[in-house]
Amino acid sequence: MKFDSLFTLTSDRWQDRASRKKMVILAVLIGLYILIIPNLLWERAGEKELSELTAKYHEFSILTKEYRSLRASVNATEQKKTLTKTNSITQAIGDISLSLGIKEKMKSIKLTGTKKIMDQMSEESAEIQMEKLNMSELVHLFYKIENAPMILAVKRVVIKKSFENPELLDATMAVSLFGSPQIQ
């Protein structure tokens, strides 16, 4: 009964031209609403997903650059390990100071010990005292130690002005040589 009255009401309104226009406009608006709202929701979800993926891409890009940098550093260190042909830290420091022409400025090399590092490497340490170095010689010495064809590390440095000539420097360094485990 209610259905009949609704049908009659709708058909009466359909007969009226103005009402028919309003119903068509209303139907078109409802259809557009049904089509546009889900598209807007999908677009917003897509934009959110795109921003999340872009953020992840940038994060992975940064990690990739960092990994490549660390890998290059590890490869350089591993290559130094295979190139090591020195028997001791005294020989290594002696070769470096001889190549720089400052061997006569070396006051002493005191071995401070050798220890194993996780059964894969050994660390031989020494304290080196050098006197009357100018700034250029000291910089070149550090550069040679850093770029030596073996794994050398400067652990500690104490630099003082020379007593005899304030323009020259006296340096005391704790240096370690890393190599294959050959501890007696």
C-alpha positions as CSV (number, residue, x, y, z in Angstrom):
1,M,0.0,0.0,0.0
2,K,2.7,2.4,0.8
3,F,4.6,1.3,-2.3
4,D,1.6,2.2,-4.4
5,S,1.3,5.7,-2.8
6,L,5.0,6.3,-3.4
7,F,4.7,5.2,-7.0
8,T,1.7,7.4,-7.5
9,L,3.5,10.3,-5.9
10,T,6.6,9.8,-8.1
11,S,4.5,9.4,-11.3
12,D,2.5,12.5,-10.5
13,R,5.7,14.4,-10.1
14,W,7.1,12.9,-13.2
15,Q,4.2,14.2,-15.1
16,D,5.1,17.7,-14.0
17,R,7.8,19.1,-16.2
18,A,9.5,21.2,-13.5
19,S,9.5,18.3,-11.2
20,R,10.9,16.0,-13.9
21,K,13.8,18.4,-14.4
22,K,14.5,18.5,-10.7
23,M,14.5,14.7,-10.5
24,V,16.9,14.4,-13.4
25,I,19.2,16.9,-11.9
26,L,19.0,15.2,-8.6
27,A,19.7,11.8,-10.2
28,V,22.7,13.3,-12.1
29,L,24.0,14.8,-8.9
30,I,23.6,11.5,-7.0
31,G,25.4,9.7,-9.8
32,L,28.2,12.2,-9.8
33,Y,28.5,12.0,-6.1
34,I,28.7,8.2,-6.3
35,L,31.4,8.5,-9.0
36,I,33.5,11.4,-7.6
37,I,33.7,10.6,-3.9
38,P,35.4,7.2,-4.4
39,N,37.7,8.7,-6.9
40,L,38.7,11.4,-4.5
41,L,39.3,8.9,-1.8
42,W,41.4,6.7,-4.1
43,E,43.4,9.7,-5.2
44,R,44.1,10.7,-1.6
45,A,45.1,7.1,-0.7
46,G,47.3,7.1,-3.8
47,E,49.0,10.3,-2.9
48,K,49.6,9.1,0.7
49,E,51.1,5.8,-0.7
50,L,53.2,7.7,-3.2
51,S,54.6,10.0,-0.4
52,E,55.4,7.0,1.8
53,L,57.1,5.2,-1.1
54,T,59.1,8.4,-2.0
55,A,60.2,8.7,1.7
56,K,61.3,5.0,1.7
57,Y,63.1,5.6,-1.7
58,H,65.1,8.5,-0.2
59,E,65.9,6.5,2.9
60,F,67.1,3.6,0.8
61,S,69.1,6.0,-1.4
62,I,70.9,7.4,1.6
63,L,71.6,3.9,3.0
64,T,72.9,2.8,-0.4
65,K,75.3,5.8,-0.6
66,E,76.5,5.1,3.0
67,Y,76.9,1.3,2.2
68,R,78.9,2.1,-0.9
69,S,81.1,4.5,1.0
70,L,81.7,2.0,3.8
71,R,82.3,-0.8,1.3
72,A,84.9,1.2,-0.5
73,S,86.6,1.9,2.9
74,V,86.5,-1.8,3.8
75,N,87.9,-2.8,0.4
76,A,90.7,-0.3,0.7
77,T,91.5,-1.6,4.2
78,E,91.4,-5.2,3.0
79,Q,93.7,-4.4,0.1
80,K,96.2,-2.8,2.5
81,K,96.1,-6.0,4.6
82,T,97.1,-8.1,1.6
83,L,99.8,-5.6,0.6
84,T,101.5,-5.7,4.0
85,K,105.0,-7.0,3.6
86,T,106.5,-5.5,6.8
87,N,107.6,-7.6,9.7
88,S,107.2,-5.0,12.4
89,I,106.1,-1.6,13.3
90,T,109.7,-0.4,13.6
91,Q,110.3,-1.4,10.0
92,A,107.1,0.3,8.8
93,I,107.8,3.6,10.7
94,G,111.4,3.5,9.6
95,D,110.4,3.1,5.9
96,I,108.0,6.0,6.2
97,S,110.4,8.3,7.9
98,L,113.2,7.3,5.4
99,S,110.9,8.1,2.4
100,L,110.2,11.6,4.0
101,G,113.9,12.2,4.8
102,I,113.2,12.6,8.5
103,K,114.8,9.4,9.8
104,E,117.5,11.4,11.6
105,K,114.8,13.3,13.5
106,M,113.4,10.1,15.1
107,K,114.6,10.0,18.7
108,S,113.1,6.6,19.7
109,I,110.7,3.8,19.0
110,K,109.5,1.9,22.0
111,L,107.5,-1.2,21.5
112,T,104.5,-1.2,23.9
113,G,103.1,-4.6,23.1
114,T,101.4,-7.0,20.7
115,K,98.0,-8.4,21.1
116,K,95.5,-10.6,19.2
117,I,92.2,-9.2,18.0
118,M,89.6,-11.9,17.8
119,D,92.1,-14.5,16.5
120,Q,92.0,-12.9,13.1
121,M,94.5,-10.0,13.4
122,S,97.3,-8.8,15.6
123,E,98.0,-5.3,16.8
124,E,101.6,-4.3,17.4
125,S,101.9,-1.0,19.2
126,A,104.8,1.4,19.6
127,E,105.5,4.9,21.0
128,I,107.5,7.0,18.6
129,Q,109.3,10.2,19.6
130,M,110.4,12.6,17.0
131,E,112.2,15.9,17.5
132,K,112.6,19.2,15.6
133,L,110.0,18.6,12.9
134,N,108.5,21.5,11.0
135,M,104.8,21.6,10.4
136,S,105.1,20.4,6.8
137,E,107.1,17.4,7.8
138,L,104.6,16.5,10.5
139,V,101.7,16.8,8.1
140,H,103.5,14.7,5.5
141,L,104.3,12.1,8.2
142,F,100.6,11.8,9.1
143,Y,99.6,11.6,5.5
144,K,102.1,8.8,4.8
145,I,100.9,6.9,7.9
146,E,97.3,7.3,6.8
147,N,98.0,6.2,3.2
148,A,100.6,3.5,3.9
149,P,100.3,0.2,2.1
150,M,99.6,-1.5,5.5
151,I,97.1,-0.9,8.2
152,L,98.6,1.7,10.5
153,A,96.6,3.7,13.1
154,V,97.7,6.7,15.1
155,K,96.1,6.2,18.5
156,R,97.5,9.3,20.4
157,V,99.6,12.3,19.5
158,V,101.3,14.9,21.8
159,I,102.9,17.8,20.0
160,K,105.0,20.4,21.8
161,K,107.2,23.3,20.6
162,S,110.8,22.4,20.5
163,F,112.9,23.9,23.4
164,E,115.7,24.9,21.1
165,N,113.6,26.5,18.3
166,P,110.0,27.4,18.9
167,E,109.2,27.2,15.2
168,L,110.0,23.4,15.3
169,L,107.9,20.7,16.9
170,D,108.5,17.7,19.1
171,A,106.0,14.9,18.6
172,T,105.2,11.8,20.6
173,M,102.8,9.3,19.0
174,A,101.3,6.0,19.9
175,V,101.0,4.0,16.6
176,S,99.6,0.5,15.9
177,L,100.3,-1.8,13.1
178,F,97.6,-4.3,12.3
179,G,98.4,-7.5,10.5
180,S,98.1,-11.3,10.4
181,P,98.3,-13.0,13.9
182,Q,101.9,-13.8,14.3
183,I,102.3,-13.5,18.1
184,Q,105.0,-15.6,19.7
